[in-house]
């Protein structure tokens, strides 16, 4: 069985490097509404956390990758059907963290804050 080496977010561990996740934890073959690691079309072998998978969804990242995860500031685009959601902010270990500007598929623009992938509601 293939395994990907992915680290937990640095905010959860003091050291990173040996935590492995199964390919079963990736989005490949998962049903809609799953939470999973999604491979980035723009960076093969690099992943981002997707908290709400939709059928046919793809992801791309304009930023860096480190240890097989999108990392640092950049722009993340999720696309499905004929829709896109574009967010600009920071990823820590492939997970949204801090201030983000989201351009929603319906045209709304939102300024939101994430803490370890969880959206903070003021």
C-alpha positions as CSV (number, residue, x, y, z in Angstrom):
1,X,0.0,0.0,0.0
2,X,1.3,3.5,-0.9
3,X,1.8,6.0,1.9
4,X,2.3,9.7,1.7
5,X,4.5,11.4,4.2
6,X,2.6,14.4,5.5
7,X,3.3,16.3,8.7
8,X,0.7,17.6,11.1
9,X,0.4,21.3,11.2
10,X,3.3,22.9,13.2
11,X,0.9,24.4,15.7
12,X,-0.1,20.9,16.8
13,X,3.4,19.4,17.0
14,X,6.8,20.8,18.0
15,X,8.5,18.7,15.4
16,X,7.5,17.5,12.0
17,X,8.6,14.9,9.6
18,X,7.7,11.4,10.5
19,X,3.9,11.4,10.7
20,X,2.4,9.4,7.9
21,X,-1.1,9.5,6.5
22,X,-2.6,6.9,4.3
23,X,-3.7,7.5,0.7
24,X,-7.1,6.7,2.3
25,X,-6.9,10.2,3.9
26,X,-6.7,11.8,0.5
27,X,-9.7,13.0,-1.5
28,X,-9.2,10.4,-4.2
29,X,-12.4,8.3,-4.4
30,X,-14.1,10.1,-1.5
31,X,-17.8,11.1,-1.7
32,X,-19.0,14.7,-1.7
33,X,-18.9,16.4,1.7
34,X,-15.8,14.5,2.8
35,X,-12.9,16.1,4.6
36,X,-9.7,15.1,3.1
37,X,-6.2,16.0,1.8
38,X,-6.6,17.2,-1.8
39,X,-3.8,17.0,-4.4
40,X,-3.0,20.3,-6.0
41,X,-3.3,20.4,-9.8
42,X,-0.7,23.2,-9.8
43,X,1.8,21.2,-7.7
44,X,1.6,17.4,-8.2
45,X,2.6,15.7,-5.0
46,X,1.5,18.6,-2.9
47,X,-1.7,18.7,-0.8
48,X,-4.1,21.1,0.8
49,X,-6.8,20.3,3.4
50,X,-10.3,20.3,2.0
51,X,-13.0,20.6,4.6
52,X,-15.9,20.2,2.2
53,X,-15.3,18.1,-0.9
54,X,-17.7,18.5,-3.8
55,X,-18.1,16.2,-6.8
56,X,-15.5,16.9,-9.5
57,X,-13.7,19.5,-7.3
58,X,-10.1,20.4,-8.1
59,X,-7.6,22.7,-6.3
60,X,-4.7,24.8,-7.3
61,X,-2.3,26.9,-5.3
62,X,-0.2,30.0,-6.2
63,X,2.4,29.7,-3.5
64,X,5.0,27.4,-2.0
65,X,4.9,23.7,-1.0
66,X,7.0,22.2,1.7
67,X,6.9,18.6,2.9
68,X,4.2,17.7,0.4
69,X,1.8,20.4,1.7
70,X,0.9,23.9,0.5
71,X,2.7,26.4,2.8
72,X,2.9,30.1,3.4
73,X,1.1,33.0,1.8
74,X,-0.7,32.5,-1.5
75,X,-3.9,32.1,-3.5
76,X,-5.9,28.9,-3.3
77,X,-8.6,28.1,-5.9
78,X,-11.2,25.4,-5.7
79,X,-13.1,24.7,-8.9
80,X,-16.1,22.4,-9.5
81,X,-18.8,22.3,-12.2
82,X,-18.6,25.8,-13.7
83,X,-17.9,27.5,-10.4
84,X,-14.7,28.7,-8.6
85,X,-13.9,29.9,-5.1
86,X,-10.7,31.8,-4.8
87,X,-9.1,32.6,-1.4
88,X,-5.9,34.6,-0.6
89,X,-4.2,34.0,2.7
90,X,-1.8,31.8,4.5
91,X,-1.6,28.0,4.8
92,X,0.3,26.3,7.6
93,X,1.0,22.7,6.8
94,X,-1.6,22.7,4.1
95,X,-4.3,24.1,6.4
96,X,-5.8,27.7,6.3
97,X,-4.7,29.8,9.2
98,X,-5.0,33.6,9.8
99,X,-6.8,36.2,7.7
100,X,-8.2,35.3,4.4
101,X,-10.1,37.1,1.6
102,X,-12.6,34.7,-0.1
103,X,-14.2,35.4,-3.5
104,X,-17.1,33.0,-3.3
105,X,-18.6,31.3,-6.4
106,X,-21.8,33.4,-6.0
107,X,-19.8,36.7,-6.3
108,X,-19.7,37.6,-2.6
109,X,-16.3,38.7,-1.2
110,X,-15.7,37.9,2.5
111,X,-12.9,38.7,4.9
112,X,-12.6,35.7,7.3
113,X,-10.2,34.3,9.9
114,X,-9.2,30.7,10.3
115,X,-7.5,29.1,13.2
116,X,-6.0,25.7,12.3
117,X,-8.5,25.3,9.5
118,X,-11.5,26.2,11.5
119,X,-13.4,29.4,10.5
120,X,-13.6,31.8,13.4
121,X,-17.1,33.4,13.7
122,X,-16.9,36.8,15.5
